[in-house]
Amino acid sequence: MSGRERFTLLRAIDDPNLFGMWFKNRSTWAAWFTFLRALFGLPLLPRKLGLYRECTGRAEAPTASATEGWLICGRRSGKSFTLALCAVYLAAFHQHQH
């Protein structure tokens, strides 16, 4: 990775030495990965834009990181795990500038 590329949460999830070991069956996490891309303002793959629209009712994907996110999820949907993952990533890898 060059110095200009960002080390994103999705890259950390892909890395088996970081978060990758926790995602044995990645296909079951497709909606959450799409959510994380939208939350962090990462580009959505064209094939995932439909999933984003279906889950949010919005036509356009965000192009910048969100300052907050609202989730409506049932029990055992993965929200606590996903948000803990976000918290660890932000604490360990995100540059916090004023």
TORMAR-388742 format. One record per residue: x, y, z of N, C-alpha, C, O in turn. Coordinates in steps of 0.05 Angstrom, whole numbers, plus 32768, in hexadecimal, padded with zeros to 4 digits. Layout:
<nodes>
+------+------+------+------+------+------+------+------+------+------+------+------+
|  nxx |  nyy |  nzz | caxx | cayy | cazz |  cxx |  cyy |  czz |  oxx |  oyy |  ozz |
+------+------+------+------+------+------+------+------+------+------+------+------+
|    X |    Y |    Z |    X |    Y |    Z |    X |    Y |    Z |    X |    Y |    Z |
...
+------+------+------+------+------+------+------+------+------+------+------+------+
</nodes>
This chain:
<nodes>
+------+------+------+------+------+------+------+------+------+------+------+------+
|  nxx |  nyy |  nzz | caxx | cayy | cazz |  cxx |  cyy |  czz |  oxx |  oyy |  ozz |
+------+------+------+------+------+------+------+------+------+------+------+------+
| 8011 | 7FE9 | 8000 | 8000 | 8000 | 8000 | 8012 | 8019 | 8000 | 8024 | 801B | 8011 |
| 800D | 802A | 7FEE | 801D | 8043 | 7FEC | 8014 | 8056 | 8002 | 7FFF | 8052 | 800E |
| 8025 | 806A | 8007 | 801F | 807D | 801C | 8005 | 808D | 8017 | 7FF9 | 8097 | 802A |
| 7FFD | 808F | 7FFE | 7FE5 | 809F | 7FF7 | 7FCC | 808F | 7FFA | 7FB6 | 809B | 7FFC |
| 7FCD | 8074 | 7FFB | 7FB5 | 8064 | 7FFF | 7FAD | 8064 | 801C | 7FBF | 8063 | 802E |
| 7F94 | 8065 | 8021 | 7F8A | 8065 | 803C | 7F88 | 8049 | 8047 | 7F80 | 8036 | 8038 |
| 7F8F | 8045 | 8060 | 7F8A | 802B | 806D | 7F6E | 802C | 8079 | 7F6A | 8036 | 808F |
| 7F5C | 8021 | 806A | 7F3F | 8022 | 8072 | 7F38 | 800B | 8083 | 7F47 | 7FF7 | 8086 |
| 7F20 | 800D | 808F | 7F16 | 7FF7 | 809F | 7F12 | 7FDE | 808E | 7F17 | 7FC8 | 8098 |
| 7F0A | 7FE1 | 8075 | 7F06 | 7FCA | 8064 | 7F21 | 7FBC | 805E | 7F22 | 7FA4 | 805B |
| 7F36 | 7FCB | 805C | 7F51 | 7FBF | 8059 | 7F59 | 7FB0 | 8072 | 7F65 | 7F9A | 8070 |
| 7F52 | 7FBB | 8089 | 7F58 | 7FAD | 80A2 | 7F48 | 7F93 | 80A4 | 7F52 | 7F7F | 80AF |
| 7F30 | 7F93 | 809A | 7F1F | 7F7B | 809A | 7F2B | 7F66 | 8087 | 7F29 | 7F4E | 808D |
| 7F36 | 7F6F | 8071 | 7F42 | 7F5C | 805E | 7F5D | 7F50 | 8068 | 7F65 | 7F3B | 805F |
| 7F69 | 7F5E | 807B | 7F83 | 7F55 | 8085 | 7F80 | 7F3E | 809A | 7F74 | 7F42 | 80AF |
| 7F8A | 7F26 | 8094 | 7F87 | 7F10 | 80A7 | 7F95 | 7F14 | 80C2 | 7F8F | 7F07 | 80D5 |
| 7FA9 | 7F26 | 80C2 | 7FB7 | 7F2C | 80DB | 7FA9 | 7F41 | 80EC | 7FB1 | 7F45 | 8103 |
| 7F95 | 7F4E | 80E2 | 7F86 | 7F62 | 80F1 | 7F6A | 7F58 | 80F7 | 7F66 | 7F49 | 810A |
| 7F57 | 7F5F | 80E6 | 7F3B | 7F57 | 80EC | 7F31 | 7F40 | 80DB | 7F1C | 7F35 | 80DF |
| 7F41 | 7F38 | 80C7 | 7F38 | 7F24 | 80B3 | 7F30 | 7F09 | 80C0 | 7F1E | 7EFC | 80B6 |
| 7F3D | 7F02 | 80D5 | 7F38 | 7EE8 | 80E2 | 7F1B | 7EE6 | 80ED | 7F11 | 7ED0 | 80F1 |
| 7F0E | 7EFC | 80F1 | 7EF3 | 7EFC | 80FD | 7EDD | 7EF9 | 80E7 | 7EC6 | 7EF7 | 80EE |
| 7EE5 | 7EF9 | 80CE | 7ED1 | 7EF8 | 80B8 | 7ED5 | 7EDE | 80A8 | 7EE0 | 7EDF | 8092 |
| 7ECC | 7EC8 | 80B3 | 7ED0 | 7EAE | 80A6 | 7EBE | 7EAC | 808D | 7EC8 | 7EA3 | 8078 |
| 7EA5 | 7EB4 | 808F | 7E93 | 7EB2 | 8078 | 7E8C | 7ECF | 8070 | 7E78 | 7EDA | 8079 |
| 7E9C | 7EDB | 805F | 7E9A | 7EF7 | 8058 | 7E7F | 7EFD | 804A | 7E76 | 7F14 | 804B |
| 7E74 | 7EEA | 803C | 7E5B | 7EEF | 802D | 7E44 | 7EF7 | 8040 | 7E32 | 7F06 | 8038 |
| 7E45 | 7EEE | 8059 | 7E2F | 7EF5 | 806C | 7E32 | 7F11 | 8076 | 7E20 | 7F1C | 8083 |
| 7E49 | 7F1E | 8071 | 7E4E | 7F39 | 807A | 7E4B | 7F4E | 8064 | 7E53 | 7F65 | 8068 |
| 7E41 | 7F46 | 804D | 7E3F | 7F58 | 8036 | 7E31 | 7F73 | 803D | 7E3A | 7F88 | 8035 |
| 7E1A | 7F71 | 804A | 7E0B | 7F8A | 8051 | 7E1B | 7F9B | 8064 | 7E1C | 7FB4 | 8062 |
| 7E29 | 7F8F | 8078 | 7E39 | 7F9F | 808B | 7E51 | 7FAB | 807D | 7E58 | 7FC2 | 8083 |
| 7E5E | 7F9D | 806A | 7E74 | 7FA9 | 805C | 7E6B | 7FC1 | 804B | 7E79 | 7FD5 | 8049 |
| 7E53 | 7FBE | 8040 | 7E48 | 7FD5 | 8030 | 7E42 | 7FEC | 8043 | 7E47 | 8003 | 803C |
| 7E37 | 7FE6 | 805B | 7E32 | 7FFB | 806F | 7E4C | 8009 | 8076 | 7E4D | 8022 | 8078 |
| 7E62 | 7FFA | 807B | 7E7B | 8005 | 8083 | 7E87 | 8017 | 806D | 7E92 | 802C | 8072 |
| 7E84 | 800E | 8054 | 7E8D | 801F | 803E | 7E7E | 8039 | 803E | 7E8A | 804F | 803A |
| 7E64 | 8038 | 8041 | 7E54 | 8051 | 8042 | 7E5B | 8062 | 805A | 7E5E | 807B | 8057 |
| 7E5E | 8056 | 8071 | 7E64 | 8065 | 808A | 7E7E | 8074 | 8088 | 7E80 | 808B | 8091 |
| 7E92 | 8067 | 807C | 7EAC | 8073 | 807A | 7EB1 | 8082 | 8060 | 7EC7 | 808B | 805A |
| 7E9C | 8084 | 804F | 7E9E | 8093 | 8036 | 7EB0 | 8086 | 8022 | 7EBC | 8094 | 8011 |
| 7EB1 | 806C | 8022 | 7EC2 | 805D | 800F | 7EB1 | 8057 | 7FF6 | 7E99 | 8054 | 7FF8 |
| 7EBE | 8054 | 7FDF | 7EAE | 804F | 7FC7 | 7E9F | 8034 | 7FC9 | 7EAA | 8020 | 7FD3 |
| 7E87 | 8034 | 7FBF | 7E77 | 801C | 7FBE | 7E7B | 800F | 7FA2 | 7E79 | 801C | 7F8E |
| 7E7F | 7FF5 | 7FA2 | 7E81 | 7FE7 | 7F89 | 7E66 | 7FE8 | 7F7C | 7E51 | 7FE7 | 7F89 |
| 7E65 | 7FEA | 7F61 | 7E4B | 7FEC | 7F54 | 7E37 | 7FD5 | 7F5B | 7E1F | 7FDA | 7F5E |
| 7E41 | 7FBD | 7F5F | 7E2F | 7FA7 | 7F67 | 7E25 | 7FA9 | 7F83 | 7E11 | 7F9C | 7F8A |
| 7E31 | 7FBA | 7F94 | 7E28 | 7FBE | 7FAF | 7E16 | 7FD7 | 7FB2 | 7E0A | 7FDB | 7FC7 |
| 7E15 | 7FE7 | 7F9D | 7E04 | 7FFF | 7F9F | 7DE7 | 7FF8 | 7FA2 | 7DD8 | 8005 | 7FB0 |
| 7DDE | 7FE2 | 7F95 | 7DC3 | 7FD9 | 7F98 | 7DBD | 7FD1 | 7FB5 | 7DA7 | 7FD7 | 7FBF |
| 7DCF | 7FC3 | 7FC2 | 7DCB | 7FBC | 7FDE | 7DCA | 7FD4 | 7FEF | 7DBA | 7FD6 | 8002 |
| 7DDB | 7FE8 | 7FEA | 7DDB | 8001 | 7FF9 | 7DBF | 800F | 7FF6 | 7DB3 | 8017 | 800A |
| 7DB6 | 8010 | 7FDE | 7D9C | 801D | 7FD9 | 7D85 | 800E | 7FE6 | 7D73 | 801A | 7FF2 |
| 7D86 | 7FF4 | 7FE5 | 7D71 | 7FE3 | 7FF2 | 7D71 | 7FE7 | 8010 | 7D5B | 7FE8 | 801C |
| 7D88 | 7FE9 | 801C | 7D8A | 7FEB | 8039 | 7D84 | 8008 | 8044 | 7D7B | 800B | 805A |
| 7D8A | 801C | 8033 | 7D88 | 8037 | 803D | 7D71 | 8047 | 8030 | 7D67 | 805B | 803C |
| 7D67 | 803F | 8019 | 7D53 | 804E | 800B | 7D5F | 8067 | 7FFD | 7D4F | 8077 | 7FF3 |
| 7D79 | 806A | 7FFD | 7D86 | 8081 | 7FF1 | 7D90 | 8079 | 7FD5 | 7D97 | 8062 | 7FD0 |
| 7D91 | 808C | 7FC3 | 7D99 | 8087 | 7FA8 | 7DB7 | 808A | 7FA5 | 7DC4 | 807A | 7F96 |
| 7DC3 | 809D | 7FB2 | 7DE0 | 80A2 | 7FAF | 7DEF | 809A | 7FC8 | 7DE6 | 809E | 7FDF |
| 7E06 | 808D | 7FC4 | 7E17 | 8086 | 7FDA | 7E27 | 809E | 7FE4 | 7E2D | 80B0 | 7FD4 |
| 7E2E | 809F | 7FFD | 7E3D | 80B6 | 8008 | 7E5A | 80B6 | 7FFC | 7E64 | 80A1 | 7FF5 |
| 7E65 | 80CD | 7FFB | 7E81 | 80CF | 7FF1 | 7E94 | 80D8 | 8007 | 7EAC | 80DB | 8001 |
| 7E8A | 80DD | 801E | 7E9B | 80E5 | 8035 | 7E93 | 80D5 | 804E | 7E7C | 80CB | 804F |
| 7EA4 | 80D4 | 8061 | 7E9E | 80C6 | 807A | 7E87 | 80D3 | 8088 | 7E84 | 80EB | 8088 |
| 7E77 | 80C3 | 8095 | 7E61 | 80CD | 80A5 | 7E6B | 80D5 | 80C0 | 7E7F | 80CB | 80CA |
| 7E5D | 80E8 | 80CD | 7E64 | 80F0 | 80E8 | 7E54 | 80E0 | 80FC | 7E5A | 80DF | 8114 |
| 7E3E | 80D3 | 80F3 | 7E2E | 80C1 | 8104 | 7E1F | 80AE | 80F2 | 7E1A | 80B4 | 80DA |
| 7E16 | 8098 | 80FD | 7E07 | 8085 | 80EE | 7DF0 | 807B | 80FF | 7DF3 | 8077 | 8117 |
| 7DD9 | 8076 | 80F3 | 7DC2 | 806C | 8101 | 7DBB | 8050 | 80F6 | 7DBA | 804D | 80DD |
| 7DB8 | 803D | 8107 | 7DB3 | 8022 | 80FF | 7D99 | 8018 | 810B | 7D93 | 801C | 8123 |
| 7D89 | 800B | 80FB | 7D71 | 7FFD | 8104 | 7D76 | 7FDF | 80FE | 7D73 | 7FD7 | 80E7 |
| 7D7D | 7FD0 | 8112 | 7D84 | 7FB4 | 810E | 7D78 | 7FA3 | 8124 | 7D74 | 7FAC | 813B |
| 7D71 | 7F8B | 811D | 7D67 | 7F79 | 8131 | 7D7D | 7F6C | 8142 | 7D94 | 7F71 | 813E |
| 7D74 | 7F5B | 8155 | 7D87 | 7F4D | 8166 | 7D98 | 7F3B | 8154 | 7D8F | 7F30 | 8140 |
| 7DB1 | 7F38 | 815D | 7DC4 | 7F25 | 8150 | 7DCA | 7F2C | 8133 | 7DD0 | 7F1B | 8123 |
| 7DC7 | 7F46 | 812C | 7DCC | 7F4E | 8111 | 7DE9 | 7F54 | 810B | 7DF1 | 7F56 | 80F4 |
| 7DF9 | 7F56 | 8120 | 7E16 | 7F5C | 811D | 7E1D | 7F79 | 8123 | 7E34 | 7F81 | 811E |
| 7E0A | 7F88 | 812C | 7E0F | 7FA5 | 8131 | 7E24 | 7FAA | 8146 | 7E35 | 7FBB | 8143 |
| 7E23 | 7F9C | 815C | 7E37 | 7FA0 | 8172 | 7E53 | 7F99 | 8168 | 7E66 | 7FA8 | 816E |
| 7E55 | 7F83 | 815A | 7E6F | 7F7A | 8150 | 7E7A | 7F8F | 813C | 7E91 | 7F97 | 813D |
| 7E68 | 7F98 | 812A | 7E70 | 7FAB | 8115 | 7E79 | 7FC5 | 8121 | 7E8D | 7FD1 | 8119 |
| 7E6A | 7FCF | 8134 | 7E70 | 7FE9 | 8140 | 7E89 | 7FE7 | 8152 | 7E98 | 7FFA | 8154 |
| 7E8D | 7FD0 | 815F | 7EA6 | 7FCC | 816E | 7EBE | 7FCB | 815B | 7ED3 | 7FD6 | 8161 |
| 7EBA | 7FBF | 8144 | 7ECF | 7FBF | 812F | 7ED6 | 7FDB | 8127 | 7EED | 7FE2 | 8124 |
| 7EC1 | 7FEC | 8123 | 7EC6 | 8008 | 811C | 7ED5 | 8016 | 8132 | 7EE8 | 8026 | 812C |
| 7ECD | 8012 | 814B | 7EDA | 801F | 8161 | 7EF8 | 8017 | 8163 | 7F09 | 8029 | 8167 |
| 7EFE | 7FFE | 8160 | 7F1A | 7FF5 | 8161 | 7F2A | 8001 | 8149 | 7F40 | 800B | 814D |
| 7F1E | 8000 | 8132 | 7F2C | 800C | 811A | 7F31 | 802A | 811F | 7F48 | 8033 | 811A |
| 7F1D | 8039 | 8127 | 7F21 | 8056 | 812B | 7F35 | 805B | 8141 | 7F45 | 806E | 813E |
| 7F35 | 804C | 8156 | 7F49 | 8050 | 816C | 7F65 | 8049 | 8163 | 7F78 | 8057 | 816B |
| 7F68 | 8034 | 8153 | 7F83 | 802B | 814D | 7F8F | 8037 | 8134 | 7FA8 | 803B | 8132 |
| 7F7F | 803D | 8120 | 7F8A | 8044 | 8106 | 7F81 | 805F | 80FA | 7F8E | 8069 | 80E8 |
| 7F6D | 806B | 8105 | 7F63 | 8084 | 80FA | 7F73 | 809C | 8104 | 7F7A | 809D | 811C |
| 7F79 | 80AE | 80F2 | 7F87 | 80C7 | 80FA | 7F72 | 80DB | 8104 | 7F61 | 80E4 | 80F5 |
| 7F74 | 80E2 | 811D | 7F62 | 80F5 | 8129 | 7F6F | 8110 | 8129 | 7F82 | 8115 | 8138 |
| 7F65 | 8122 | 8118 | 7F70 | 813D | 8117 | 7F5A | 8151 | 811E | 7F43 | 814D | 8118 |
| 7F62 | 8166 | 812B | 7F4F | 817B | 8132 | 7F4B | 818E | 811B | 7F3B | 81A1 | 811D |
+------+------+------+------+------+------+------+------+------+------+------+------+
</nodes>
